[in-house]
């Protein structure tokens, strides 16, 4: 992404009228916290990165996760979520450093599609892992032979990662739809 072109727009101050008290600032859609290029957006990306990395590390450190397809899917989905969140966190840091917001239609469309796909994959993987964990724990009563606590922790971290990815997707989708 070449950010020196029109993919970022400068943030402008609202001009005052005739030196009088300015009108109360109106919040425009592109000024909402959580949008790309804002401090809220960076916080969402970093929390997505943290929780998906935690799910990835906890699940990957168990010795028997490759034997269950749902757990392999969780590792793949959280790995993809880590890469996506890390790359967009870097873009957010850059936008904050140069004091620009990311409001190009193509960029917002790319962020929306990426957030939608990664959050859907993470949610599906977390649901599949939760189902297998409940099967192992409640139905088969074989937690003594497995790493149930680690499976449950990784699944919970994946759900929290999805929960932090969902606002990013919804805000980007709303911004895209309001154009």
N, C-alpha and C positions, 0 to 999 in steps of 0.2 A: 504494500500500500504506500503510495507516494504522497506523504502528507504535506508536501510543499505546494501542491496544487490546491484545487478548490474543495478538497475533502474536509477541510476545517474552516470555520468562519470565526472571525474575531468576536469576542464578547463586547458589546457596546454598552456604555452607560446611558441611562434614560435621561434625556435633556430636561432641564427645568424650564418652566414657562415664565418669562418676564421677571426673573429674579424673585418671584414669590415662592411661597411654600410649594414644593412639588406635589403633584397628585400622588396618592398612595401607589406604591409600585404594584403593578399587576404581575402575577406569576404567569408567564407564558409556558406553553408545553415544554419548550426546550430548556427551561430553567428549573424543572423539577429535580429534586434530589434523587439520585439513583440513575439518572440518564448517563449515557457515555460521556466521558470528559468532565464529570463532576466528582466532588469528594465522595458523595454517596455512591456513585457508580463504582469508584475505586474500592470503597469499603465492601460493596457487594461482591466484586470480583475477587478481592483478597479472601473473603470468607468462603466463597465457592472453592477457591484454590486450597485453602486450609482444610476444609472438611472433606473434599474429594481426595486430597493427598492422604489424609488420615485414614479414610476408608481403604484406599489403595494399599497403604503400608501395612495396616492391620491385617487385611485379608491376604496379602502376598506373603506375610511372614508365617502363616500357618503352613504346615507341611502337606496337608491333604486337601487344599482347595482345588488343585487341578482335577481331582476326581469327580467334581460336581460341575456340570455345565453352567448352572446359574451363578456359581461363584466365579468362574472364569469370565462370564459375561459382566459381572460386577467389576472385576479388575479392569477389563477392557473399557467399560463405560466410564469409570472414574479416572482412568488414565487419559482418556480423551477429554473429559471435563477439566482435568488439571492442565492439559496443554492449551485448551481454548481459553480458560480463565486466566492463565499466566500471560498468554499473548495479548489478551484484551486489557489486562491490568497494565502491561507495559505501554499500550496505546493510551490508556487513561492517564498514566503518569506523564507521558509526553504532552498530552493535551493540557494537563494542569500546569506543566512547567512553562509552556508557551502561551498560557492563558487563552485557550481557544476551546470552543465546544465542537463536538462532532455532530454536525447536523446535515451532512450531505445525504441526499436520498439514497444513493447506492450504498454508502457506508452503513446507514441505519438499516437498510434492507439486508445487507450481509450480516450485521449483528443480530437482527431479528431471526433470520434463518438459522444461524449458528446456535443462538441461545435456545431456539425452539427444538432443534435436533438434539443438542447435548442434554437439555433438561429432560426431554422425553426418554432418551436412552438411559439416563441416570435413574429416573423414576422407575422405568421398566426393570432395570437391573436390581434396584433395591427391593421392588415387589417380589421378583423371582427369588432373590436371596432370602427375603423374609419368609416366603412360603417353604423353602427348603429347611430353613432354621427351625420353623415351627414343626415341620415334619420330623426332623431329627430329635428335637427336644420333647415335644408333647406326645407325638404319635408312636415313635419308635423307642422312646426312653433310652437313647444311647448317647446321651451327653457325656457320660463318663469316658467313652471311648473316642470322643471327638473334641474339637476346640469350640464348643458352643458359645462361650463367652466372647471369644474373638469374632466368631461369625456374627453374633448379635451386635457387637460394637461396630464392626465394619458396615453392617446393614443400617444401623442407626446413623452413622456418619454419612452414608450415601443419601439417606432420606433428608438429613439436614442440609447436605449439599444441594439437593434438588429444591428444598424449600428456599434456599438463598438464590438459586438460579431462576426461579419462577418470577420474582419481581423484575429482574433484568429483562426477561423475555416480554413480560406484559407491558413494561414501560416503553421498550423499543417498538413493540407492536402497536401500542397506542399512538406513539409518535409517528409511525409509518402510516397508520390509518387516518390521522388527523390532517394530513397534507392535502 
